[in-house]
Amino acid sequence: MSGATTATVTSTLLLLFVMCGVAAEPAGDALFDAAAHGDVLLLAPRESRDAFGESLADAGRNWTELADAVRQLDGEEREACIRLVNGMPHLDRLEMTAQTLLEHVEYAYRVRTEMPYAVPDAMHEPYILTYRIEEEPVDAWRAELWERFAPLAESEGTIEGTARAINRELAAAVSEREKEFFGPRQSPLLTLRSGRGTDAEISILAAAAMKAVGIPSRQAGVPALGSEEGATSWIEVFTGEQWVPLYPLEPDAFGDFSFAEREHWRNVTVVVTRSAFEELLVTESYTEVGTIELSFVSGGEPAAGFEHFSISVLNRGSLVPLDALDAVADDDGQFTATLGNGRYIIQAGTRDENGNPLVVMRHVSLTPGSTKRLAFDVSPGGQELSITREELARFEDAMAVWIAFDLEGEPSRRMLPLIASVLDQRSGALDVTFAYMGVDPDNADDARETLGQTAVIKTVRDPDEWYYVDELGEHHAIGGSGVELPVIRIYARRGGEVILHSEGYDLNIERRLSRVIDNHLQELLAQ
């Protein structure tokens, strides 16, 4: 296309834009400038003024909508509006209108004086004032939901009675559908008007209806079920004494914490509640739980802040990480997760000095009340097997392994999962015996959770009998004035020699065990 033709087409398009009333350049006021628009900042309390200015600047040309809403309010409502603006995500600031923001603030304060029940002040802002429930579009839904459900509040008179009445009405008004397209959630009003919505969209509508009549609410659910496909959602409402579940399409199950588990047997992995200000894990309220304790070391030291790991379930044919767990190790390289009973996959990754990835996967089955401890050496290079599984199978019980431990505290408690992970990978070639040397029988049970139900564990509770016998037949005391637990000895059956002896604290134990065992097997292969 020639330059003259391009200019003609451009001029024609500009003319069409003008004739249709569409500006060729974005319309609206200039971007927010603190120097030029300082009068707006003076509307905010001094302590939030800087944040308010940053929020208006972040809103682009839409800052005038946010400022207009603030100007039309005063007192406590104005300050609440400013806090909403300061807490908005970026995209909400770009599309929020003054009318929508005003409706949310004005109706949120209207319920404080016109509802027949009172809500604690601390509950108002996080659970009633906030306009967003999940990832639904920003919409002005309060007025319409007020008109529809406020009469129920007036007739019922209590929070619980109103919540139950709205629950019954919603169950009769909407039905669940499968998500039919890839895209965002629909708004609460669209769900109500159409009478259809996904499980999550109906729970968003239910939470919005509660907020509209001044009942604290938050979304709840299981983001990834266990072996069952998909997820499930409901809400929680605060009745004045506690948070209780409300299942939008099951009004008879109001307040029944066991309902989700009955409907999804052994699939309630982790239960999360969400509001605009917080995300909480409340799994133990809805199902019997177990505990996974993970420990990470690198270079012989705790891997403080390690975050390259996940706890997942097999869902929809793929591994789905349970992101709500916020999986990050603490300063001691440890992480604890409380989960419903079921099967989980733990993945931990690192890279060697050449940038090649190493991902370790371990399977865990949790039963109610159980604790499973796993440890990972995430040093560069990791603890890969240097021989194949087929080669391992050729050397059944080639080595006898004896481990004495106590689990009363460190170092046994931290080292035992590291030791177990190496031995488990090389099972078949090793004849392993564990010796629990401690007085607390509960610790012996804890050891069984870490080592597996088939592990051979001998119990020696009398401290006077804590010792090991070396290859010369001499006795060495353990604990007290003797050597420190854990004690690890590996005896090579062919050749009759001790190829490893370790005492006490050693976070490199996983690497040492891997190297010694694999080197000996390599020697056997070469013979």
Summary of the structure (lengths in Angstrom):
residues: 527
radius of gyration: 31.3
end to end distance: 78.3
largest distance: 103.0
contacts: 1654
relative contact order: 0.06
helix: 39%
strand: 23%
